Amino acid sequence: MNPFKAIINLFLPNRCIICGERLSVSSEYICCLPCTVDFPKTKFWAEDNKMTSAFRELTGDDRCFATSLFYYKEDSPFRAITHSLKYEYGLKTGRYYSELLAQEILHDWVFQDLDLIIPVPIHAFRRFTRGYNQSEVIAKTLGSELEVKTDNRVIKRSRYTKTQTKLSGSDKQSNVSGAFKALKKVDAKHILLVDDVYTSGSTLAECYKVLRECTDTDTKISIATLAFVDKL
């Protein structure tokens, strides 16, 4: 055991991101075994999932596919994953779970022809205050794991919007309406649009609409998120 690492762990112990349980000094994981076992994985695959159905209903495009790593609930301790990434500079957390998402995508036949990954952009002011775009962290990790090009300069958030967290479904839609614009033409056969959480799908649907303006009609646009809010 590395003595320096042992001393660091004595004062700043490595703890499970979910429950706070202390992990061993040598552990390469950020989640304890019990929380790993209880992880609320969506097990989405192909088009046979509720996220794909919901997004197709929003866009009217039956070529869209959607996937997410885990179910998100406000009263669940696993909400700490996206909360850490979004508000606590939890880049290690984001990358770790994005790698798990990449493994799911890698074995899903509907995503085998992906050739471009695009993160949902945040406004320049929010990026400045936060220091990074959480969706970009996910997208870059997916791109690295899947060996697919990532481009964060295709669409831009041109209007500052208030957080979607406390808004109703209709308010979420109006909040992001017209908030994005395309920066350039894109030549791709299957784009993966990436965000941290799928709630109402309003933000992703608005980005989809903008991407349709800068892509060919035969380009497929699918989505992936770390978390999916199941309203049922």
C-alpha positions in Angstrom: 0.0 0.0 0.0 1.2 3.5 -0.9 2.1 5.2 2.5 1.3 8.6 1.1 -2.1 7.5 -0.1 -2.8 5.8 3.2 -2.1 9.1 5.1 -4.4 11.0 2.7 -7.1 8.5 3.2 -6.8 8.8 7.0 -7.8 12.5 6.9 -9.8 12.5 3.6 -11.3 9.0 3.4 -12.6 7.7 0.1 -16.3 7.4 0.5 -19.2 6.0 -1.5 -20.8 8.7 -3.6 -24.2 7.3 -2.9 -24.4 6.4 0.8 -21.2 7.9 2.2 -19.8 4.6 3.4 -16.1 4.5 3.8 -14.3 2.7 1.0 -10.9 0.9 1.3 -7.8 2.8 0.5 -7.0 0.6 -2.5 -10.6 0.8 -3.9 -10.7 2.0 -7.5 -14.5 2.4 -7.3 -16.5 5.4 -6.1 -19.5 3.3 -5.0 -19.7 0.6 -2.3 -20.8 -2.9 -3.1 -24.3 -2.7 -1.5 -25.1 0.5 -3.5 -23.7 -1.2 -6.6 -26.0 -4.1 -6.1 -29.0 -1.8 -5.6 -28.2 0.5 -8.5 -31.5 1.3 -10.3 -30.4 0.4 -13.8 -32.9 1.1 -16.6 -32.0 -1.9 -18.7 -33.2 -0.1 -21.8 -32.3 -1.7 -25.1 -33.1 -1.1 -28.8 -36.4 0.8 -29.4 -38.3 -1.3 -26.8 -38.2 1.2 -23.9 -40.4 4.0 -22.6 -37.7 6.7 -23.1 -37.6 6.0 -26.8 -41.4 6.1 -27.0 -41.5 9.4 -25.1 -38.9 11.1 -27.3 -40.5 9.8 -30.5 -43.8 11.3 -29.4 -42.1 14.7 -28.8 -40.3 14.8 -32.1 -42.6 12.8 -34.3 -39.6 10.9 -35.6 -39.7 7.1 -35.5 -36.0 6.9 -36.3 -35.0 8.2 -32.9 -33.6 5.9 -30.3 -33.0 6.8 -26.6 -31.2 5.2 -23.7 -30.3 6.1 -20.1 -28.2 4.4 -17.4 -30.4 4.6 -14.4 -33.8 5.7 -13.0 -33.8 9.0 -11.2 -36.1 9.7 -8.2 -36.1 12.8 -6.0 -36.2 10.6 -2.8 -33.6 8.2 -4.0 -30.0 8.4 -2.7 -28.8 7.7 -6.3 -29.8 11.2 -7.3 -26.4 12.1 -5.7 -24.8 11.0 -9.0 -26.2 13.7 -11.2 -26.3 16.2 -8.3 -22.5 15.7 -7.8 -21.7 16.1 -11.4 -23.9 19.2 -11.9 -23.4 21.1 -8.7 -20.3 19.8 -6.9 -17.7 19.6 -9.5 -18.0 15.8 -9.5 -16.2 15.2 -12.7 -14.8 11.9 -11.5 -18.4 10.8 -10.7 -19.6 11.9 -14.1 -16.8 10.1 -16.0 -17.2 6.9 -14.0 -21.0 6.5 -14.7 -20.6 7.7 -18.2 -18.2 4.8 -18.8 -20.9 2.5 -17.5 -23.4 4.1 -19.9 -20.9 3.6 -22.8 -20.8 -0.1 -22.1 -24.6 -0.3 -22.4 -24.5 1.7 -25.7 -21.6 -0.4 -27.0 -23.7 -3.6 -26.8 -26.9 -2.0 -28.2 -27.3 -2.8 -31.9 -29.3 0.4 -32.6 -26.3 2.6 -31.8 -23.7 0.7 -33.8 -23.7 3.2 -36.6 -23.1 6.3 -34.4 -20.6 8.7 -36.0 -21.1 11.9 -34.0 -21.8 12.8 -30.4 -23.1 16.3 -29.4 -23.6 17.5 -25.8 -26.6 19.7 -24.9 -25.0 23.2 -24.5 -25.4 25.4 -21.5 -25.3 29.2 -21.6 -21.9 30.9 -21.5 -22.7 32.6 -18.2 -23.7 29.3 -16.6 -20.6 27.6 -18.0 -18.4 30.4 -16.5 -20.0 30.2 -13.1 -19.9 26.4 -13.0 -16.6 26.0 -14.7 -17.7 23.3 -17.1 -20.7 21.8 -19.0 -21.8 18.6 -17.3 -23.3 17.2 -20.5 -20.0 17.8 -22.2 -18.3 15.7 -19.6 -20.6 12.8 -20.4 -20.3 13.3 -24.1 -16.5 13.3 -24.1 -16.4 10.2 -22.0 -18.8 8.4 -24.3 -16.8 9.6 -27.3 -13.6 8.2 -25.9 -15.1 4.9 -24.8 -17.1 4.4 -28.1 -14.4 5.8 -30.3 -16.9 8.3 -31.8 -16.1 11.9 -32.7 -17.5 14.5 -30.2 -18.3 18.1 -31.3 -19.5 20.8 -28.9 -19.6 23.5 -31.5 -22.6 22.4 -33.5 -25.3 24.0 -31.5 -25.2 27.0 -29.1 -27.4 28.1 -26.2 -28.1 31.6 -27.4 -30.6 32.6 -24.6 -30.1 32.3 -20.9 -32.9 30.3 -19.3 -33.8 29.6 -15.7 -33.3 26.1 -14.4 -35.9 23.5 -15.5 -35.9 21.8 -12.1 -38.9 23.3 -10.5 -41.0 24.0 -13.7 -44.1 22.1 -14.9 -44.0 20.3 -18.2 -45.6 23.1 -20.3 -43.4 25.7 -18.5 -40.3 23.7 -19.3 -41.2 23.7 -23.0 -41.8 27.4 -23.2 -38.7 28.1 -21.1 -36.3 26.5 -23.6 -38.3 27.4 -26.8 -35.9 29.2 -29.1 -33.0 29.0 -26.7 -30.7 27.2 -29.1 -29.3 27.8 -32.5 -27.2 25.9 -35.0 -23.6 27.1 -35.6 -22.7 25.0 -38.7 -23.9 22.4 -41.1 -23.2 18.8 -40.0 -22.5 15.8 -42.2 -23.4 12.6 -40.1 -25.5 9.5 -40.5 -26.3 9.0 -36.8 -25.9 11.6 -34.1 -26.1 11.0 -30.4 -27.4 14.0 -28.5 -26.3 13.8 -24.8 -27.6 15.4 -21.6 -27.4 14.5 -17.9 -31.1 13.8 -17.1 -34.2 13.2 -19.1 -37.2 14.6 -17.3 -39.8 16.0 -19.7 -37.5 15.8 -22.7 -38.2 19.5 -23.6 -34.5 20.6 -23.7 -33.5 17.6 -25.8 -36.5 18.0 -28.1 -35.6 21.7 -28.7 -32.0 20.7 -29.5 -33.3 18.0 -31.8 -35.3 20.6 -33.7 -32.2 22.8 -34.1 -30.1 19.8 -35.3 -32.7 19.1 -37.9 -32.0 22.5 -39.4 -28.3 21.7 -40.0 -28.4 18.0 -41.0 -29.5 16.0 -44.0 -33.1 14.6 -43.9 -31.7 11.0 -43.7 -29.6 11.8 -40.6 -30.8 9.9 -37.5 -30.7 11.8 -34.2 -30.9 9.7 -31.0 -30.4 10.7 -27.4 -28.6 9.4 -24.3 -28.6 10.6 -20.7 -27.1 9.3 -17.4 -30.5 9.4 -15.7 -34.2 9.0 -16.7 -37.1 10.3 -14.6 -39.8 7.7 -14.7 -43.1 9.5 -14.1 -45.1 6.3 -13.5 
